[in-house]
Amino acid sequence: MRTLKIIEHISLDGVIQVSNCDDDFPYGDWTVPYRTPAGRDAVMAAHGEKFDLVLGRRTYDVWSGWWPQAPASPIGDRINAATKYVVTHRPESLEWGPFEGLGPDLVEGIRRLKSQDGPNLVLSGSPSLTSTVLEHGLADEILLIVYPALLGAGKRFFTEGTPARTFELIDSTALPSGVILSHYKVLGTLKAAS
């Protein structure tokens, strides 16, 4: 059985958006000033030696414009080699592979993937997917790569209406750049206080 880990680069105020060619987000890739070899190594370790990806169509399109042409690197090579399971209504238009459309039912598609043998699954980007995955109890772990920045605007990690959940801290690492990696196990539904 495969596990599903959500890995997100996130600001202190919950923004995960970075600029790409078809939006007007004003901050570009605001994570760049905080990148270090120690951070790269920690993120690579969190992904694992081998993994597959679960991506929304927009994230797939953005990544497919970068990773296939990026200089060779351990993380780039792993991302390019990973099977990309893409949530899309247009699977015939996918080109960056290996890839597979997840089908019309996201929840059932992820349940099917998790029940199969294969490398663990990583979900990055796509706040609407993240919320759906958490709502249906499909995520096993979350790694938040928290940057010491407030953006005030942009797409947030959780969409409005994401159900309340509880988590157990597995590990937390502070990097000299001010970035904190917090790794959580998903426990379940948050119970109302009595």
Secondary structure, 3 states (H helix, E strand, C coil): CCCEEEEEEEECCCECCCCCCCCCCCCCCCCHHHCCHHHHHHHHHHHCCCEEEEEEHHHHHHHHCCHHHCCCCHHHHHHHHCCEEEECCCHHHCCCCCEEECCCCHHHHHHHHHHCCCCEEEECCCHHHHHHHHHCCCCCEEEEEEECCCCCCCCECCCCCCCCEEEEEEEEEECCCCCEEEEEEEEEECCCCC
